[in-house]
């Protein structure tokens, strides 16, 4: 039987050799850095696949959503309060990715930032800081969405304040 063997893929995050990619599976995690890696078809005619970390794909999608909503707001005059969810939702996406990536950096002692691969204590410290900033980003997004709800004038449930009149003696 004449079979062609494909080379083992390398992780785009930590550059370690990964296990063989199962057929039909789109996402696989690296055994070294534990980052989820997505495989996509870059050139359908020649069946060339590319690998990207899932967090990078989510960052790109959130950035596109942010740019599209800002362009929509710039070219279509709307109320100012509608800008809040347009900014809060991508910030929440960025924050969630930072929390997950920070947790994995802290846990595996492998971090990549600004094209530099770090190992050890430095990677753990940066992972902890990234997780804290991710929590802060999600908190800011939640506060923004709560402010949007407050500005929208939604009716509150529950009893209203009773009207008290002062009695004259």
N, C-alpha and C positions, 0 to 999 in steps of 0.2 A: 504494500500500500504506500503510495507516494503522498505524504502530507507535508504541507508547508507549516512550519512553526513560526508563530508570531513572537517577536521579542517581548519580554516582560515590560510593562509600562513603568515609567518612573513618576513619582509623585511630583506634581508641579509646585507643591508647597515646600517640602523638605528635600526633594531630589533623591529620595530613597527608592529602592526597587520595590514595586508592589507585587502582590500575587496576581495570577492570571485573571483576566477580566471574564466573568461568566457571560455566556451568550444571552442577549436579551435584557441584561441588567444595565440600567442607565447610571445609577449612583453606586459607588463603592468607597469604602473608607480605607485610608492608608493604615497599614499596620504599625508604622513608626510614629506618625504624628496624630493619627486618629481623625484627621480632617476628612469630611465627606467630599469626594471628588466626583464630578459629573462628566460623562463622556457624551460628546455631541458630534454629529457628522458635519465636518467643515466643507468637504467637497464631495457631493453625492456621486459625481461621475467617476471619480477614482477611489471612492470609499476610504477617504482619509478622515480619521477621527482625531479630535482634539480633547485634551483633558483640562479642566478648570476646577479650582475649589468652589464649592457651592456658595460660600460666603462672598466670593468675588462676583458670582453671577447675581446674587441678591443685591449687592451693592450697585451693580450696573443697572439692574431693573429699578431700584429705588431712585437712582439718579435720573433715569429716563422719565419716570413718573414725576419727579420734582421739576425737571425742565419742561415737560409738557404742560403741567398745571400752571407753571409760571408764565409760559407763553400764552396759554389760554386766558389767564388773568390779565396779561398785558394787552392783548388784542381784543378782549371782550370785557367791557366795563361791567363789573359786578360789584356787589356789596363787599365792603372790607372784611366782614366777618367770615366770608367764604374762603379767604386766604388761609385761615387758621388750619382747617383740616388738610388743605393742600400741602402745607408744610409739615404738619404734625405726623401724618401717616408715613412719609419717607423717613422722618427723624426716628420714628418708632422702629422702622425696618432696619435702619443703621444701628440703632441701639441694641436691638435683639441680636444682630450679627456680632456686634462687639462683645456682648455678654457671652455668647457661645464660643467665640474665638478666644476671648480672654480666659474662659474656663479651661479650654483645651490647652492653651499656652501654659497656664499654671499647672495643669495636671501632667503634661508630657514634657515640660521644660524645653519646648521647641517653639520658637516664635519667628515670624517673618514680618518685617516692616521696613518700608523704604528700601526694598531690594537687598536687605541684609538678613541673613539667617542667624538667629541667636540660639544658644544652648545654655542650659544651666540656670544659675540664679538670676541673671539678667533677663532671661526669657520669662521666668516666673514673675519677676517684679513688673515687667511690662504687661504680662497677661493679667495680673491683678489690677493694674491701673486701667487697662482696657476694659475689664469687666466693670469697674467702678464707673468709668465714663459711660459705658453702655447703660448701666442702671440709671445714671443721671439723664441720659438721652430719652430713655423710655418714660421716666418721670416727667420730664418737660413735655413730651408728647401727650401724656395723659392729662397734665394740667391744661395744655392747649385745647384738647378735646372737651374737657370739662368747661373751660371758658367759652368755647363755641356753643355748647349746650346752654350756658347761661345767657349768652348774647342772642341766641335764637328765640328766646322768650317762650320756651316750652312751659306749659302749665305744670305747676308742682302738685304732686298728689298729697293728700292729707288735709288736715283741717286748717282753715285760714285763721289769722289772728282775730280774736273777738274785738269788736268795737266797744271801747269803754268811754262812757260819757261821765263827766264830772257832775255830780249833783250839787245844786246850790242849797245852802242851808236856809 
